[in-house]
């Protein structure tokens, strides 16, 4: 028999509970935007090449800057960094929704906003993952908190695309972007409500590039982390890109619409 108190034991920590609620709402909005954006690009261009280009421009800033962002997250206040990145992401989604709803959107604007999103995510993701530690008072519950976070992400990956498919088919992509912008209010509000104990940080004496180099040296010399990163790189290169091509499968191969795309994308969340 499952012990629910044991499974959800991290919720006894007020900070983690608030963080979990805010992130859950925001992640649903993010998945709605991802689905709406891919459908919008393919609807406007009917070009697999441009669909891939938008996906590339949204990810390449994160790929390049994420290691540097990890150093920044170690040096500075993670709580403050998250408030800044989430606020910027909210404005990015809001601008996207306004452009779509006013009929002024084109692929050039989408590429610019995708680059901006990639820059924001480059600093947000490593900071957000490392910030979980600061929301848990008892470090013995940390593994449980990480597991719940993974479940939260996959639940959002089920709910977000499902809602997005219905909304795109009925009212268009603009509302998905607007709802995503609104969803950031929840995560920013919960971040402001957290009671985070001041972390005693040593004044960094090394140059930031030297710290970055030390990180790469550590990863390359520590076999378990190197193996994990290799597996993640392999999956990201050969597996995850199917998501970029889903609008093509939904529209041209299965002769469906946004609802078909939402259903296809939600299935990965169902399996996870």
C-alpha atoms as a printed R data frame, in Angstrom:
    type eleno elety resid chain resno       x      y       z
1   ATOM     1    CA   UNK     A     1   0.000  0.000   0.000
2   ATOM     2    CA   UNK     A     2   1.342  3.408  -0.992
3   ATOM     3    CA   UNK     A     3   2.166  5.815   1.796
4   ATOM     4    CA   UNK     A     4   1.084  9.211   0.396
5   ATOM     5    CA   UNK     A     5   2.686 11.065   3.294
6   ATOM     6    CA   UNK     A     6   6.009  9.533   2.328
7   ATOM     7    CA   UNK     A     7   5.545 10.216  -1.386
8   ATOM     8    CA   UNK     A     8   4.614 13.871  -0.843
9   ATOM     9    CA   UNK     A     9   6.782 14.513   2.204
10  ATOM    10    CA   UNK     A    10   8.522 17.481   0.557
11  ATOM    11    CA   UNK     A    11   5.239 19.400   0.687
12  ATOM    12    CA   UNK     A    12   5.680 19.881   4.427
13  ATOM    13    CA   UNK     A    13   8.281 22.509   3.545
14  ATOM    14    CA   UNK     A    14   6.403 25.769   2.954
15  ATOM    15    CA   UNK     A    15   8.909 27.187   0.480
16  ATOM    16    CA   UNK     A    16   8.941 24.049  -1.650
17  ATOM    17    CA   UNK     A    17   5.154 23.807  -1.583
18  ATOM    18    CA   UNK     A    18   4.778 27.369  -2.881
19  ATOM    19    CA   UNK     A    19   7.538 26.885  -5.450
20  ATOM    20    CA   UNK     A    20   5.889 23.664  -6.683
21  ATOM    21    CA   UNK     A    21   2.471 25.332  -7.087
22  ATOM    22    CA   UNK     A    22   3.861 28.313  -9.004
23  ATOM    23    CA   UNK     A    23   6.015 26.165 -11.267
24  ATOM    24    CA   UNK     A    24   3.136 23.759 -11.978
25  ATOM    25    CA   UNK     A    25   0.925 26.571 -13.283
26  ATOM    26    CA   UNK     A    26   3.743 28.166 -15.260
27  ATOM    27    CA   UNK     A    27   4.878 24.902 -16.887
28  ATOM    28    CA   UNK     A    28   1.385 24.255 -18.244
29  ATOM    29    CA   UNK     A    29   1.520 27.713 -19.827
30  ATOM    30    CA   UNK     A    30   4.994 27.076 -21.245
31  ATOM    31    CA   UNK     A    31   3.880 23.846 -22.936
32  ATOM    32    CA   UNK     A    32   0.846 25.650 -24.337
33  ATOM    33    CA   UNK     A    33   3.157 28.256 -25.845
34  ATOM    34    CA   UNK     A    34   5.538 25.657 -27.294
35  ATOM    35    CA   UNK     A    35   2.694 23.851 -29.069
36  ATOM    36    CA   UNK     A    36   1.090 27.083 -30.290
37  ATOM    37    CA   UNK     A    37   4.419 28.444 -31.516
38  ATOM    38    CA   UNK     A    38   5.287 25.359 -33.564
39  ATOM    39    CA   UNK     A    39   1.799 25.285 -35.118
40  ATOM    40    CA   UNK     A    40   1.934 29.036 -35.842
41  ATOM    41    CA   UNK     A    41   5.305 28.781 -37.602
42  ATOM    42    CA   UNK     A    42   4.169 25.918 -39.818
43  ATOM    43    CA   UNK     A    43   0.829 27.579 -40.539
44  ATOM    44    CA   UNK     A    44   2.549 30.813 -41.605
45  ATOM    45    CA   UNK     A    45   5.394 29.289 -43.623
46  ATOM    46    CA   UNK     A    46   4.465 25.683 -44.465
47  ATOM    47    CA   UNK     A    47   8.247 25.173 -44.360
48  ATOM    48    CA   UNK     A    48   9.938 22.355 -42.418
49  ATOM    49    CA   UNK     A    49  13.202 24.296 -42.769
50  ATOM    50    CA   UNK     A    50  11.838 27.399 -41.015
51  ATOM    51    CA   UNK     A    51  10.165 25.199 -38.418
52  ATOM    52    CA   UNK     A    52  13.571 23.698 -37.644
53  ATOM    53    CA   UNK     A    53  15.231 27.127 -37.736
54  ATOM    54    CA   UNK     A    54  12.870 28.530 -35.108
55  ATOM    55    CA   UNK     A    55  13.542 25.492 -32.922
56  ATOM    56    CA   UNK     A    56  17.276 25.975 -33.411
57  ATOM    57    CA   UNK     A    57  17.244 29.696 -32.554
58  ATOM    58    CA   UNK     A    58  15.284 28.932 -29.400
59  ATOM    59    CA   UNK     A    59  17.808 26.349 -28.176
60  ATOM    60    CA   UNK     A    60  21.245 27.498 -29.336
61  ATOM    61    CA   UNK     A    61  21.555 30.394 -26.807
62  ATOM    62    CA   UNK     A    62  20.865 27.922 -23.998
63  ATOM    63    CA   UNK     A    63  23.418 25.470 -25.372
64  ATOM    64    CA   UNK     A    64  26.124 28.150 -25.524
65  ATOM    65    CA   UNK     A    65  25.391 30.127 -22.358
66  ATOM    66    CA   UNK     A    66  24.067 27.514 -19.893
67  ATOM    67    CA   UNK     A    67  27.547 26.578 -18.539
68  ATOM    68    CA   UNK     A    68  28.275 30.269 -17.917
69  ATOM    69    CA   UNK     A    69  24.835 30.689 -16.356
70  ATOM    70    CA   UNK     A    70  25.667 27.884 -13.922
71  ATOM    71    CA   UNK     A    71  28.655 29.872 -12.682
72  ATOM    72    CA   UNK     A    72  26.448 32.963 -12.350
73  ATOM    73    CA   UNK     A    73  23.914 30.952 -10.322
74  ATOM    74    CA   UNK     A    74  26.697 29.863  -7.959
75  ATOM    75    CA   UNK     A    75  27.967 33.416  -7.505
76  ATOM    76    CA   UNK     A    76  24.777 35.432  -7.105
77  ATOM    77    CA   UNK     A    77  21.378 35.296  -5.396
78  ATOM    78    CA   UNK     A    78  19.402 32.552  -7.161
79  ATOM    79    CA   UNK     A    79  16.084 33.783  -5.800
80  ATOM    80    CA   UNK     A    80  16.632 37.200  -7.358
81  ATOM    81    CA   UNK     A    81  17.862 35.724 -10.657
82  ATOM    82    CA   UNK     A    82  14.686 33.619 -10.944
83  ATOM    83    CA   UNK     A    83  12.420 36.612 -10.347
84  ATOM    84    CA   UNK     A    84  14.252 38.492 -13.124
85  ATOM    85    CA   UNK     A    85  14.195 35.600 -15.629
86  ATOM    86    CA   UNK     A    86  10.532 34.783 -14.983
87  ATOM    87    CA   UNK     A    87   9.562 38.445 -15.399
88  ATOM    88    CA   UNK     A    88  11.449 38.663 -18.695
89  ATOM    89    CA   UNK     A    89   9.815 35.433 -19.895
90  ATOM    90    CA   UNK     A    90   6.395 36.883 -19.045
91  ATOM    91    CA   UNK     A    91   7.059 39.965 -21.179
92  ATOM    92    CA   UNK     A    92   8.347 37.780 -24.040
93  ATOM    93    CA   UNK     A    93   5.093 35.783 -24.031
94  ATOM    94    CA   UNK     A    94   3.041 38.978 -23.749
95  ATOM    95    CA   UNK     A    95   4.760 40.578 -26.759
96  ATOM    96    CA   UNK     A    96   4.224 37.380 -28.750
97  ATOM    97    CA   UNK     A    97   0.517 37.321 -27.868
98  ATOM    98    CA   UNK     A    98   0.036 40.979 -28.837
99  ATOM    99    CA   UNK     A    99   1.752 40.489 -32.196
100 ATOM   100    CA   UNK     A   100  -0.380 37.429 -32.988
101 ATOM   101    CA   UNK     A   101  -3.683 38.934 -31.835
102 ATOM   102    CA   UNK     A   102  -3.106 42.144 -33.802
103 ATOM   103    CA   UNK     A   103  -2.126 40.245 -36.946
104 ATOM   104    CA   UNK     A   104   1.373 41.741 -37.056
105 ATOM   105    CA   UNK     A   105   3.275 38.508 -36.540
106 ATOM   106    CA   UNK     A   106   5.771 37.142 -39.050
107 ATOM   107    CA   UNK     A   107   8.543 34.564 -38.957
108 ATOM   108    CA   UNK     A   108  11.243 37.231 -38.457
109 ATOM   109    CA   UNK     A   109   9.594 38.417 -35.232
110 ATOM   110    CA   UNK     A   110   9.174 34.813 -34.112
111 ATOM   111    CA   UNK     A   111  12.886 34.117 -34.622
112 ATOM   112    CA   UNK     A   112  13.872 37.242 -32.647
113 ATOM   113    CA   UNK     A   113  11.531 36.325 -29.787
114 ATOM   114    CA   UNK     A   114  12.782 32.708 -29.868
115 ATOM   115    CA   UNK     A   115  16.359 33.921 -29.482
116 ATOM   116    CA   UNK     A   116  15.232 36.073 -26.541
117 ATOM   117    CA   UNK     A   117  13.487 33.058 -24.994
118 ATOM   118    CA   UNK     A   118  16.660 30.985 -25.411
119 ATOM   119    CA   UNK     A   119  18.751 33.672 -23.683
120 ATOM   120    CA   UNK     A   120  16.297 33.803 -20.772
121 ATOM   121    CA   UNK     A   121  16.158 30.001 -20.454
122 ATOM   122    CA   UNK     A   122  19.953 29.793 -20.478
123 ATOM   123    CA   UNK     A   123  20.022 31.543 -17.104
124 ATOM   124    CA   UNK     A   124  16.665 30.360 -15.799
125 ATOM   125    CA   UNK     A   125  17.060 26.578 -16.088
126 ATOM   126    CA   UNK     A   126  20.336 26.011 -14.195
127 ATOM   127    CA   UNK     A   127  19.260 28.541 -11.567
128 ATOM   128    CA   UNK     A   128  15.817 26.981 -11.135
129 ATOM   129    CA   UNK     A   129  17.156 23.436 -10.791
130 ATOM   130    CA   UNK     A   130  19.791 24.454  -8.244
131 ATOM   131    CA   UNK     A   131  17.308 26.662  -6.366
132 ATOM   132    CA   UNK     A   132  15.292 23.614  -5.245
133 ATOM   133    CA   UNK     A   133  17.980 22.993  -2.608
134 ATOM   134    CA   UNK     A   134  17.160 26.343  -0.985
135 ATOM   135    CA   UNK     A   135  13.445 25.497  -0.693
136 ATOM   136    CA   UNK     A   136  14.049 22.347   1.363
137 ATOM   137    CA   UNK     A   137  14.948 22.699   5.047
138 ATOM   138    CA   UNK     A   138  15.677 19.005   5.578
139 ATOM   139    CA   UNK     A   139  18.155 17.875   2.913
140 ATOM   140    CA   UNK     A   140  17.031 14.262   3.390
141 ATOM   141    CA   UNK     A   141  13.865 15.238   1.497
142 ATOM   142    CA   UNK     A   142  15.830 16.611  -1.443
143 ATOM   143    CA   UNK     A   143  15.626 13.434  -3.567
144 ATOM   144    CA   UNK     A   144  11.861 13.358  -3.029
145 ATOM   145    CA   UNK     A   145  11.592 17.023  -4.061
146 ATOM   146    CA   UNK     A   146  13.529 16.340  -7.271
147 ATOM   147    CA   UNK     A   147  11.284 13.334  -8.050
148 ATOM   148    CA   UNK     A   148   8.146 15.413  -7.518
149 ATOM   149    CA   UNK     A   149   9.575 18.115  -9.763
150 ATOM   150    CA   UNK     A   150  10.021 15.552 -12.519
151 ATOM   151    CA   UNK     A   151   6.425 14.384 -12.079
152 ATOM   152    CA   UNK     A   152   5.265 18.003 -12.198
153 ATOM   153    CA   UNK     A   153   7.110 18.586 -15.485
154 ATOM   154    CA   UNK     A   154   5.582 15.520 -17.129
155 ATOM   155    CA   UNK     A   155   2.087 16.299 -15.847
156 ATOM   156    CA   UNK     A   156   2.396 19.746 -17.443
157 ATOM   157    CA   UNK     A   157   3.599 18.072 -20.645
158 ATOM   158    CA   UNK     A   158   0.295 16.163 -20.677
159 ATOM   159    CA   UNK     A   159  -2.051 19.016 -19.710
160 ATOM   160    CA   UNK     A   160  -0.460 21.915 -21.612
161 ATOM   161    CA   UNK     A   161  -0.525 20.434 -25.155
162 ATOM   162    CA   UNK     A   162  -4.046 19.078 -24.618
163 ATOM   163    CA   UNK     A   163  -5.389 22.521 -23.719
164 ATOM   164    CA   UNK     A   164  -3.334 24.214 -26.441
165 ATOM   165    CA   UNK     A   165  -4.721 21.943 -29.169
166 ATOM   166    CA   UNK     A   166  -8.310 22.835 -28.226
167 ATOM   167    CA   UNK     A   167  -7.611 26.570 -27.899
168 ATOM   168    CA   UNK     A   168  -5.726 26.818 -31.217
169 ATOM   169    CA   UNK     A   169  -8.554 25.039 -33.027
170 ATOM   170    CA   UNK     A   170 -11.235 27.262 -31.514
171 ATOM   171    CA   UNK     A   171  -9.748 30.742 -30.980
172 ATOM   172    CA   UNK     A   172  -6.211 30.674 -32.399
173 ATOM   173    CA   UNK     A   173  -2.646 30.691 -31.123
174 ATOM   174    CA   UNK     A   174  -2.719 34.173 -29.568
175 ATOM   175    CA   UNK     A   175  -4.720 33.118 -26.509
176 ATOM   176    CA   UNK     A   176  -2.170 30.378 -25.718
177 ATOM   177    CA   UNK     A   177   0.610 32.973 -25.614
178 ATOM   178    CA   UNK     A   178  -1.521 35.307 -23.496
179 ATOM   179    CA   UNK     A   179  -2.396 32.560 -20.999
180 ATOM   180    CA   UNK     A   180   1.275 31.661 -20.750
181 ATOM   181    CA   UNK     A   181   2.103 35.295 -19.953
182 ATOM   182    CA   UNK     A   182  -0.610 35.307 -17.268
183 ATOM   183    CA   UNK     A   183   0.661 32.012 -15.824
184 ATOM   184    CA   UNK     A   184   3.982 33.697 -14.993
185 ATOM   185    CA   UNK     A   185   2.128 35.872 -12.472
186 ATOM   186    CA   UNK     A   186   1.614 32.729 -10.381
187 ATOM   187    CA   UNK     A   187   5.283 31.748 -10.335
188 ATOM   188    CA   UNK     A   188   6.503 35.328  -9.736
189 ATOM   189    CA   UNK     A   189   3.950 35.706  -6.926
190 ATOM   190    CA   UNK     A   190   5.042 32.480  -5.238
191 ATOM   191    CA   UNK     A   191   8.717 33.427  -5.617
192 ATOM   192    CA   UNK     A   192   8.045 36.754  -3.885
193 ATOM   193    CA   UNK     A   193   6.170 34.907  -1.109
194 ATOM   194    CA   UNK     A   194   9.080 32.571  -0.314
195 ATOM   195    CA   UNK     A   195  10.995 33.012   2.926
196 ATOM   196    CA   UNK     A   196  14.510 32.207   1.817
197 ATOM   197    CA   UNK     A   197  17.265 32.239   4.403
198 ATOM   198    CA   UNK     A   198  20.182 34.411   3.286
199 ATOM   199    CA   UNK     A   199  22.868 32.170   1.851
200 ATOM   200    CA   UNK     A   200  26.371 32.926   2.982
201 ATOM   201    CA   UNK     A   201  28.338 33.205  -0.243
202 ATOM   202    CA   UNK     A   202  32.068 33.610  -0.351
203 ATOM   203    CA   UNK     A   203  33.297 36.525  -2.390
204 ATOM   204    CA   UNK     A   204  34.545 34.933  -5.635
205 ATOM   205    CA   UNK     A   205  38.254 35.483  -6.043
206 ATOM   206    CA   UNK     A   206  38.679 33.558  -9.278
207 ATOM   207    CA   UNK     A   207  37.877 34.896 -12.710
208 ATOM   208    CA   UNK     A   208  34.518 33.660 -13.961
209 ATOM   209    CA   UNK     A   209  36.135 31.988 -16.999
210 ATOM   210    CA   UNK     A   210  38.521 30.117 -14.703
211 ATOM   211    CA   UNK     A   211  35.583 28.780 -12.713
212 ATOM   212    CA   UNK     A   212  33.944 27.762 -15.977
213 ATOM   213    CA   UNK     A   213  37.094 25.896 -16.999
214 ATOM   214    CA   UNK     A   214  37.219 24.132 -13.623
215 ATOM   215    CA   UNK     A   215  33.655 22.948 -14.188
216 ATOM   216    CA   UNK     A   216  34.534 21.431 -17.559
217 ATOM   217    CA   UNK     A   217  37.651 19.788 -16.111
218 ATOM   218    CA   UNK     A   218  35.629 18.288 -13.256
219 ATOM   219    CA   UNK     A   219  32.973 16.920 -15.618
220 ATOM   220    CA   UNK     A   220  35.538 15.424 -17.993
221 ATOM   221    CA   UNK     A   221  37.413 13.712 -15.162
222 ATOM   222    CA   UNK     A   222  34.387 12.353 -13.232
223 ATOM   223    CA   UNK     A   223  33.099  9.271 -15.042
224 ATOM   224    CA   UNK     A   224  29.488  9.103 -13.665
225 ATOM   225    CA   UNK     A   225  28.649 12.690 -14.644
226 ATOM   226    CA   UNK     A   226  30.422 12.305 -17.976
227 ATOM   227    CA   UNK     A   227  28.336  9.203 -18.746
228 ATOM   228    CA   UNK     A   228  25.084 10.942 -17.770
229 ATOM   229    CA   UNK     A   229  25.889 13.967 -19.925
230 ATOM   230    CA   UNK     A   230  26.744 11.702 -22.859
231 ATOM   231    CA   UNK     A   231  23.385  9.910 -22.562
232 ATOM   232    CA   UNK     A   232  21.522 13.230 -22.314
233 ATOM   233    CA   UNK     A   233  23.379 14.594 -25.344
234 ATOM   234    CA   UNK     A   234  22.540 11.464 -27.344
235 ATOM   235    CA   UNK     A   235  18.847 11.637 -26.450
236 ATOM   236    CA   UNK     A   236  18.702 15.374 -27.153
237 ATOM   237    CA   UNK     A   237  20.394 14.979 -30.529
238 ATOM   238    CA   UNK     A   238  18.626 11.858 -31.801
239 ATOM   239    CA   UNK     A   239  15.380 11.697 -29.818
240 ATOM   240    CA   UNK     A   240  13.964 15.027 -28.709
241 ATOM   241    CA   UNK     A   241  14.008 16.736 -32.175
242 ATOM   242    CA   UNK     A   242  10.889 14.758 -33.132
243 ATOM   243    CA   UNK     A   243   8.955 17.446 -31.238
244 ATOM   244    CA   UNK     A   244  10.004 20.056 -33.796
245 ATOM   245    CA   UNK     A   245   8.581 17.941 -36.629
246 ATOM   246    CA   UNK     A   246   5.237 17.170 -34.965
247 ATOM   247    CA   UNK     A   247   3.244 19.909 -36.794
248 ATOM   248    CA   UNK     A   248   4.288 18.282 -40.090
249 ATOM   249    CA   UNK     A   249   3.080 14.863 -38.937
250 ATOM   250    CA   UNK     A   250  -0.168 16.308 -37.553
251 ATOM   251    CA   UNK     A   251  -1.025 18.352 -40.650
252 ATOM   252    CA   UNK     A   252   0.506 16.652 -43.686
253 ATOM   253    CA   UNK     A   253   0.818 12.994 -42.730
254 ATOM   254    CA   UNK     A   254  -2.204 12.457 -40.461
255 ATOM   255    CA   UNK     A   255  -4.261 15.212 -42.190
256 ATOM   256    CA   UNK     A   256  -5.288 16.620 -38.832
257 ATOM   257    CA   UNK     A   257  -5.205 19.999 -37.149
258 ATOM   258    CA   UNK     A   258  -4.114 21.605 -33.869
259 ATOM   259    CA   UNK     A   259  -6.133 19.090 -31.854
260 ATOM   260    CA   UNK     A   260  -4.147 16.276 -33.479
261 ATOM   261    CA   UNK     A   261  -0.892 18.073 -32.664
262 ATOM   262    CA   UNK     A   262  -1.956 18.594 -29.045
263 ATOM   263    CA   UNK     A   263  -2.893 14.940 -28.697
264 ATOM   264    CA   UNK     A   264   0.376 13.723 -30.204
265 ATOM   265    CA   UNK     A   265   2.457 15.919 -27.914
266 ATOM   266    CA   UNK     A   266   0.416 15.040 -24.837
267 ATOM   267    CA   UNK     A   267   1.137 11.355 -25.317
268 ATOM   268    CA   UNK     A   268   4.790 11.798 -24.342
269 ATOM   269    CA   UNK     A   269   3.607 13.325 -21.068
270 ATOM   270    CA   UNK     A   270   1.187 10.436 -20.573
271 ATOM   271    CA   UNK     A   271   3.965  7.900 -20.988
272 ATOM   272    CA   UNK     A   272   6.314  9.763 -18.665
